[in-house]
Amino acid sequence: MMHTRVGWHVEMEFMEDDQHTRAVALVRLPDGTEVRAHGAANRHRSDTNQPRVGEEIAGARALNELAMQLLTKAHEEIDQASGRISHPIHV
């Protein structure tokens, strides 16, 4: 049996100021589709300024949203290919 190796590269971009971190996650799929998701983190003024923590939180939220979009896309493709409504895919 032949196995095909497929790889995806996820790009993450961050925009930050002293209080807010925003993240954008982007993946380009082999079919040419681009899926983009956003995440955010807000630092409370009493917290110490730790930009890496804000990036981790905002990045995780963007990746979580990206995962949900990919699950939805897969679910829709299953329905289209089968001609029926399937059970939702849960995490």
N, C-alpha and C positions, 0 to 999 in steps of 0.2 A: 504494500500500500504506500502510495506517495503522499507525503505531507508537505503542505505549503506553509512557509513561514511568512507571516504578515506582521509588520510593525507600524505602530502609530507613534507620532511625536506630538506631545502636548506642549503648547507654548503658553507661558504664564507671563503676564505683564502687570506691574504694580504702579499705582499712583499714590503718593503719600503727602500728607502735611503733618503738622504736629499732633493732630487729634484723629485723623481719619486715614484709613488705608483701603484702597479699592483694588480689586484684582480682576483680571480678565483671563479666562482660560479658553484656548482655541485648539481644536483638533481637526485635522484634515483627514478624511476617510479615503480609502482606496477608490471609492466610487466618485470622488470629486466633491463630495459634500463637506462643508465646513460647519462645525457645531461650535458655538461660542456661548460662554456663560460668565456670569459676574458674581462677585462676592465682595463683602465689605466688613470692615472692623472699625470700631470706634473706641478710642482710648478715653477712659474717664479721667477728668482733670486731676484726680488724686493719685492716679497710677503713675509709676515711673515711665519715662519714655523708652520703650523697647521696640524699635521698628521691626525687628525680626519676628517678634510675637504677633504684631499686627499683620505682617505678611503671611505668617502661618495660618492665622485664623481666616483672613480674607481669602487666601489661596485654597484652604480646605473647603470653605463655603462655595467658592467658584467650582472646584472639582466635584463637589457633591451635586451641584446644579447640573454640571456637565454630565455626570453619571445618570441623573434622572432624565435628561433630554435624550441620551443614548438609549435608555431603556424604553422610553416612549417611541422613539424612532424604530427600534427593533420590533416592538409590539405592533405598530402600524404595518410594518413590512410583512410580519407573519400573517396578519389579517388579510392584506392584499393578496399575498401568494396563495392563501388557503381559500379565499372567498367566503370566509365566515368570521365571526367575532370570537376571538380567543379570550382566555382568562388573562387579566392584567399580570404583568411581570412585577413582582415585588422584590424589594431589596432584602 
